[in-house]
Amino acid sequence: MSRITALLLVSTLLGCTAGRTSTGDVDDPIAVDFRFAERATADNDPFFSGTATPTEVRLAAGQTALFEGTADARDGNETWADSDGYALEVTEPTWLQADLRHEGRGGTWAVAIHRSSDRALLAWWGMSSTSAALTHPIEVPAGSYFVHVASEAPGPSSPIPYTVTLRTGDLGTCASDAAADHLEREPVLGANDAIQVRWASFPQVELGRGSAEPTGLEIARDAARVLEGVSGTPPNTADSYLDRDAFEITTGPGVTELRVRLEHASADVNLDVMLLSADGRELLGTGVEIGDSPELAAVPVAPSTSYVLWIGARDERSIGGDTALPLAYRAVLCGRGAP
């Protein structure tokens, strides 16, 4: 029996449990103040057919909640294989971040944080085709919220257990006024066009014709590096984006989370940011906010490992967008480590 499956069986009997407990491996416990297990008979899709499940979780700054559920294709639709929401209260102003972990691939998974009153998306989708995804940390007032977990259709052949950890307190930010550590060197437009991304409900990633640009940047723990580039307008586009810039970066020792703050000067252009494996084949995390600068992302990573940072301008010419291209951008990359 797997670790997450065992947790599900125990917590299903307990429902929501308040009081500080721990889960995880013996040598790496996750201390939590609340634990809640998804009810198998409830429709907790907060968008199509049901409502986010009330959990009775009331989080103060510095507290942690663990939600346990199962991605089950029997509960899905044409948009996602499964869609689960968990409602909670935040009792005082604090930072909030959601951390999704699961045991199977089964396509791309996503996690987000919404305000309950109007379902406004506050911490934009963290998406991944691996077994982990994060939202970026957001600062929220006291109030009602829900965390949303969705997996890509078609769903897995058998249900996949997952956990979502909500952390509060001082989660840190990512910012820097320093000069650029790397300036994009793209000699010919498209030279670093290493990854193509197409959208349906979830991003579909495939290798492009260019190659990722070497930067020599190592992102150290509790430090920031800055990358600057220009998003242009190529003569042709094969996917959902115009210019697509890919950069090789490396995490430093002790770095388990990479944060990206992508800044630009025009609301006319919708820039997205993604992190992929070094070979460009696996999507590890996203910042795909629909709106003004900055674009924010937080991605689980391994220490001392190479990755591809991808920055692209969504092709929105059909709705009058992208008239400000070419557009300069600035990406601040921050390394974070486990406490």
Long-range contacts (C-beta under 8 A, 24 or more apart in sequence): 2-103, 2-161, 4-68, 4-101, 4-102, 4-103, 4-161, 4-162, 4-163, 5-103, 5-161, 7-68, 7-161, 7-163, 8-37, 8-68, 8-70, 8-161, 11-35, 11-36, 11-37, 11-68, 12-37, 12-40, 16-55, 16-56, 16-57, 18-56, 23-66, 23-163, 30-64, 30-66, 30-165, 31-64, 32-64, 32-65, 32-66, 32-165, 33-59, 33-63, 33-64, 33-65, 34-59, 34-63, 34-64, 34-65, 34-66, 35-65, 35-66, 35-67, 35-68, 36-65, 36-66, 36-67, 36-68, 36-86, 37-67, 37-68, 37-69, 38-67, 38-68, 38-69, 38-70, 38-84, 38-86, 40-70, 43-75, 44-84, 44-85, 44-86, 45-75, 45-83, 45-84, 45-85, 46-83, 46-85, 46-114, 46-119, 46-146, 46-148, 47-83, 47-85, 47-119, 47-148, 48-77, 48-79, 48-83, 50-85, 51-85, 51-87, 52-85, 52-86, 52-87, 52-116, 52-146, 52-148, 53-84, 53-85, 53-86, 53-87, 54-87, 55-86, 55-87, 55-88, 57-86, 57-88, 57-89, 57-166, 58-88, 58-89, 58-90, 58-91, 59-88, 59-89, 59-90, 59-91, 59-94, 59-96, 59-166, 59-168, 60-90, 60-91, 60-92, 60-94, 60-168, 61-92, 61-93, 61-94, 61-95, 61-168, 61-169, 62-94, 62-168, 62-169, 63-168, 63-169, 64-165, 64-166, 64-167, 64-168, 65-165, 65-166, 66-163, 66-164, 66-165, 66-166, 67-147, 67-163, 67-164, 67-165, 67-166, 68-161, 68-162, 68-163, 69-149, 69-161, 69-162, 69-163, 69-164, 70-159, 70-160, 70-161, 70-162, 71-102, 71-106, 71-109, 71-149, 71-151, 71-155, 71-156, 71-159, 71-160, 71-162, 72-155, 72-159, 73-153, 73-154, 73-155, 73-156, 73-157, 73-159, 74-155, 76-151, 76-153, 76-154, 76-155, 77-153, 78-153, 79-153, 79-201, 80-150, 80-151, 80-152, 80-153, 80-201, 80-202, 81-106, 81-107, 81-150, 81-151, 81-152, 81-153, 81-154, 81-155, 81-156, 82-149, 82-150, 82-151, 82-155, 83-148, 83-149, 83-150, 84-148, 84-149, 84-150, 85-114, 85-146, 85-147, 85-148, 85-149, 86-146, 86-147, 86-164, 87-116, 87-144, 87-145, 87-146, 88-144, 88-145, 88-146, 88-147, 88-166, 89-142, 89-143, 89-144, 89-145, 90-140, 90-141, 90-142, 90-143, 90-144, 90-145, 90-168, 91-142, 92-142, 93-139, 93-140, 93-141, 93-142, 94-139, 94-140, 94-168, 94-169, 95-137, 95-138, 95-139, 95-140, 95-168, 95-169, 95-170, 95-171, 96-123, 96-137, 96-138, 96-139, 96-140, 96-145, 96-166, 96-167, 96-168, 96-171, 97-123, 97-134, 97-135, 97-136, 97-137, 97-138, 97-166, 97-167, 97-171, 97-298, 98-123, 98-126, 98-134, 98-135, 98-147, 98-164, 98-165, 98-166, 99-132, 99-133, 99-134, 99-164, 99-165, 99-166, 99-167, 99-300, 100-126, 100-128, 100-132, 100-133, 100-134, 100-149, 100-162, 100-163, 100-164, 101-131, 101-132, 101-162, 101-163, 101-164, 101-165, 102-131, 102-132, 102-160, 102-161, 102-162, 102-163, 103-131, 103-160, 103-161, 103-162, 104-131, 104-156, 104-160, 105-129, 105-130, 105-131, 106-151, 106-152, 106-155, 106-156, 106-160, 107-151, 107-152, 107-153, 107-154, 107-155, 107-156, 107-202, 108-151, 108-152, 108-202, 108-203, 108-283, 109-133, 109-149, 109-150, 109-151, 109-152, 109-162, 110-149, 110-150, 110-151, 110-202, 111-135, 111-147, 111-148, 111-149, 111-150, 111-164, 112-147, 112-148, 113-138, 113-145, 113-146, 113-147, 113-148, 114-145, 114-146, 114-147, 114-148, 115-143, 115-144, 115-145, 116-143, 116-144, 116-145, 116-146, 117-143, 117-144, 124-287, 124-288, 124-289, 124-290, 124-296, 125-286, 125-288, 126-285, 126-286, 126-297, 126-298, 126-299, 127-202, 127-203, 127-283, 127-285, 127-286, 127-288, 128-283, 128-284, 128-285, 128-286, 128-299, 128-300, 129-205, 129-282, 129-283, 129-284, 130-282, 130-283, 130-284, 132-300, 133-285, 133-300, 134-257, 134-285, 134-298, 134-299, 134-300, 135-298, 136-259, 136-287, 136-296, 136-297, 136-298, 137-171, 137-172, 137-173, 137-298, 152-201, 152-202, 153-201, 172-334, 172-336, 174-224, 174-259, 174-260, 174-261, 174-296, 174-332, 174-333, 174-334, 175-224, 175-261, 175-332, 176-224, 176-225, 176-226, 176-332, 176-334, 178-224, 178-226, 179-226, 180-226, 180-227, 180-228, 180-330, 181-215, 181-217, 181-225, 181-226, 181-227, 182-215, 182-216, 182-217, 182-225, 182-226, 182-227, 182-228, 182-247, 183-227, 183-228, 183-229, 184-213, 184-227, 184-228, 184-229, 184-230, 184-245, 184-247, 185-213, 186-213, 186-229, 186-230, 186-245, 189-232, 189-234, 189-243, 190-234, 190-243, 192-245, 192-246, 192-247, 193-234, 193-243, 193-244, 193-245, 193-246, 194-244, 194-246, 194-280, 194-308, 194-310, 195-244, 195-246, 195-274, 195-276, 195-280, 195-308, 195-310, 196-238, 196-239, 196-241, 196-244, 197-239, 197-240, 197-241, 197-244, 197-272, 197-274, 197-310, 197-312, 198-239, 198-240, 199-240, 203-274, 203-283, 203-286, 203-288, 205-274, 205-276, 205-280, 205-281, 205-282, 205-283, 207-280, 207-281, 208-238, 208-244, 208-246, 210-246, 211-246, 212-246, 212-247, 212-248, 212-280, 212-308, 213-245, 213-246, 213-247, 213-248, 214-248, 215-247, 215-248, 215-249, 217-247, 217-249, 217-250, 217-333, 218-249, 218-250, 218-251, 218-252, 219-249, 219-250, 219-251, 219-252, 219-255, 219-258, 219-333, 219-334, 219-335, 220-252, 220-253, 220-255, 220-335, 221-252, 221-253, 221-254, 221-255, 221-335, 221-336, 221-337, 222-335, 222-336, 222-337, 223-252, 223-334, 223-335, 224-332, 224-333, 224-334, 224-335, 225-249, 225-332, 225-333, 226-330, 226-331, 226-332, 226-333, 227-309, 227-330, 227-331, 227-333, 228-328, 228-329, 228-330, 228-331, 229-311, 229-328, 229-329, 229-331, 230-326, 230-327, 230-328, 230-329, 231-264, 231-269, 231-271, 231-311, 231-312, 231-313, 231-325, 231-326, 231-327, 231-329, 232-325, 232-326, 233-322, 233-325, 233-326, 237-315, 239-315, 240-314, 240-315, 241-272, 241-312, 241-313, 241-314, 241-315, 242-312, 242-313, 242-314, 242-315, 242-322, 242-325, 243-312, 243-313, 243-325, 243-326, 244-310, 244-311, 244-312, 245-310, 245-311, 245-312, 246-280, 246-308, 246-309, 246-310, 246-311, 247-308, 247-309, 247-310, 247-311, 248-278, 248-306, 248-307, 248-308, 248-309, 249-306, 249-307, 249-308, 249-309, 249-333, 250-304, 250-305, 250-306, 250-307, 251-301, 251-302, 251-303, 251-304, 251-305, 251-307, 251-335, 252-303, 252-304, 252-335, 253-303, 253-304, 254-303, 254-335, 254-337, 255-301, 255-303, 255-304, 255-335, 255-336, 255-337, 256-300, 256-301, 256-302, 256-303, 256-336, 256-337, 256-338, 257-298, 257-299, 257-300, 257-301, 257-335, 257-336, 257-337, 258-285, 258-298, 258-299, 258-301, 258-307, 258-333, 258-334, 258-335, 258-336, 259-296, 259-297, 259-298, 259-299, 259-333, 259-334, 259-335, 259-336, 260-287, 260-295, 260-296, 260-297, 260-298, 260-299, 260-309, 260-331, 260-332, 260-333, 260-334, 261-294, 261-295, 261-296, 261-331, 261-332, 261-334, 262-287, 262-293, 262-294, 262-295, 262-296, 262-297, 262-311, 262-329, 262-330, 262-331, 263-293, 263-294, 263-295, 263-329, 263-330, 263-331, 263-332, 264-293, 264-327, 264-328, 264-329, 264-330, 265-293, 265-327, 265-328, 266-293, 266-324, 266-327, 267-291, 267-292, 267-293, 268-321, 268-322, 268-323, 268-324, 269-313, 269-321, 269-322, 269-324, 269-325, 269-327, 270-313, 270-314, 270-316, 270-321, 271-295, 271-311, 271-312, 271-313, 271-314, 271-327, 271-329, 272-311, 272-312, 272-313, 272-314, 273-297, 273-309, 273-310, 273-311, 273-331, 274-309, 274-310, 274-312, 275-299, 275-301, 275-307, 275-308, 275-309, 275-310, 276-307, 276-308, 276-310, 277-307, 277-308, 278-305, 278-306, 278-307, 278-308, 280-308, 303-337, 309-333
